[in-house]
Amino acid sequence: MEKCYLCPRNCGTDRAAGELGFCREGDSIRIARYSLHMWEEPLISGKRGSGTIFFSGCNLKCEFCQNRVISHGSKGESISVERLCEIMLELQSMGAENINLVTPTHFADKIAEALREVKKDLSIPVVYNTSSYEKVDTLRMLDGLVDIYLPDYKYFSDELALKYSFAKDYRMIAEAAIAEMFRQTGSVLIENGIMKKGIIIRHLVLPSCRRDSIAVLERISELLPKDNILVSVMSQYTPEFAIKADTKHKELRRAITSFEYSSVSERAISLGLDGFFQEKSSATSEYTPDF
Ligand code: SF4
């Protein structure tokens, strides 16, 4: 990787030579944690847990990130492609319902390399859990290797995307990425209460952003066939992380209100979107893994 153009940041940095781009990650894969995780959507966590691998760094770095110790900070350790393959097999032998690659974008080339090696030995689905700030060409490296995509659709407004994620082009990029993910997986397939293929589009409702959330849901219902996808409307925003980071965005210093969440959820229902809603009680740091 002489110059890195893996994601839409297009840094052009030489990661092998130690140069760092927006994601602040070098040439080798780094991970912060791997474990069985019970707090994904029920179709993903199942009874035994999702085999999550949390990658260090991030190419989006949202102001409100709840995993900021690893996404904004540099927590994690370097591993080889071979070790990543071993970890996936280890999670499978621990009983994981799937292999869940969390924030993988900036290591997508190495992940594709690992999956080309290990996929034949995996009897469980591979899940790619992403912000959707992805290039279509990069996603094409994963075609046939990923079974389930969990893409976020974070913002409708370009201004909001710039303000919280330094990515004014987020919506345009995310829509192309999600279309490619759907092209790869096709319709949702569920067997014995566990998802085997397809996409679940996630949207986190943020404080003071109710109208933007509704615009996101309306856009999703225009873009994709509603019967073939699932949508997860999330209420788990916890302000502690933004407060601790001394955010300049005052509105991020509070949790969302019941009105904000219920008005967004009601719009999802009226649009006929199928999927998941969260209990308001999930808006607590208790559900954030300790890195
Ligand atoms: S993966 Fe990292 S270095 Fe490469 S273009 Fe994206 S942000 Fe820049």
Boltz pocket constraint, residues with backbone or C-beta under 6 A from the ligand:
constraints:
  - pocket:
      binder: B
      contacts: [[A, 4], [A, 5], [A, 6], [A, 7], [A, 8], [A, 9], [A, 10], [A, 11], [A, 12], [A, 13], [A, 20], [A, 21], [A, 22], [A, 23], [A, 24], [A, 25], [A, 58], [A, 59], [A, 105], [A, 106], [A, 107]]
      max_distance: 6.0
